[in-house]
Amino acid sequence: MRRRKSLFDIIREIESDIDQEIEWMLTRLKESEVSSRCLEPLYDVQEFPDEFRVTVDLPGVEKENVKLEVHKNELHVYAPCSYEYELRRYCRVNATCYKLDLELPIEISAEETKAKFREGVLEIRIPKKEKGVRIKID
């Protein structure tokens, strides 16, 4: 005699199916992200009264290969690299570059931007174009 499935058995099967679908969907998202072969590096943005400070981690990159562009309120970082990424078990993808495109909340001064690169970390200091002006109230 065959035992009928309990409600809990059915719920476990549904949970298992949902978990498999979510894993499949996340894998597809990662594949499309890495399909361009560029990775978005880890970064941190700090805002101060007169400037932005952006720190970007670029492990395995040489200073000479980093391309940095700043205009209006945008920051673009590009650096070639050789990085192997495990997408899922038994599936590895090779990335060929780091690419970061940031939009800052206000216009910045591209001419006065300064950058330093040490031990795989890019530090960028970007002055704000317009500094606050105190207005006297009559």
N, C-alpha and C positions, 0 to 999 in steps of 0.2 A: 504494500500500500504506500502510495506516495504522499508525503506530507505537504500540505498547502503552505504557501509562503505567508509569513506573518507580515503585518504592516511594517515592522521594524526591518525585516529583510528587504522589503520593497524600497524603503527609505534609504538603506545602505547602498542598494544598487543605483538609485538615483544620485546619491552623493558621489559615488564612484564615477558615474558617467559625467557629472558636472565637473568634477576635478580633472578628468581627462580632457574635456573640452576646453577648460580654462588653461591647462598646460599647453595644449595645442595652439590656442589663440596667442598666448604669451610668447611661445616659440616663434610663431609667424611674425609677431611684432618685432622681436629681436632680430630675426633674419632680415626683415626689411630695413631695420636700422643699420645693421652691419653690412647689408648688401652694397651700400655705397663704398664700403671699405674704410670709412672714416668714423672715428670714435669721438664723442664729445668728452673732453677732458674734465676732470674735477676742477672747480673754480670757486672763488669766494669774492664777493663784491662788498666793499665797505664804503659808506658815504660819510664824508666830513663836510663842514661848512664851505670849504673852498675847493674840494677835490673829491674824486673817486679813487679808491685803491682797489685794484683787481689783482688777485693772485691766481695763477693757473698752473696746475701740475702737468708737466710734460715729460714723464719718465722716458729715458732712452733717446732723447732728442738732443742734437747738437745745436748750440747757439746760432751758428751760421745758417741753419736751415729753417729757423723760425721766421715766419712772415707775419707782421703786425700792421694792421691798417686801422686808422681812426678817422671818422668824418661825421660831421653833424652830431648825432647822438648815438652813433653805432661804433662798436668795437668788433674787429674780425681778427681771429688768430688761426693760422694754419701752420702745421708742422708735419713733415713726413716722418713716418716711424715704421717699425716692423714689430707687430704685436699679434700674438696668437690668442684667440678668444674661444673659450669653450662654450658653445651655444647650448648644447645638451650632451648627455652621455654619448660618447663615440661620435660626436659631431663638433669639429673645430673649424674656426674661420680665421683667416689672416686679415688683419686690418693694416692699411697702408698709410694712414694719416690721422692726426688729431685735427678737429675743426670745431671752432667755437665762434658763434655769432651772438653778440649781446646787444640789446637795445637799452640804453640808459635813459632815465626819465627826463633829462634836460639836455640842451645842447652843450657840447664840450669843446675845449680848446685843443684842436689837433696839433697846432704848432708847438705848444708847450708840453706835450705829453712826453713822459720819460719812462724808460723800461730798463730793467735789469734781469739778467738770466743767470742763475747760479744753481748748480746741482739738480737740474731738471725742474726748477721752479721759476716761472716768469712772473715778475712783479711789475705792475704797470701803475703809474701815478698819472691821473688824468685831471687837469684843472677844469673847473667849471667855467664856462664862457662868461656868464654873468654872475657877478657876486651880489649878494644882497646889499641894498642901500637903505640906510635908515632915513626915514622921512620925518621931518619935524611937523608936528600937528599944531596948528594955530588955534 
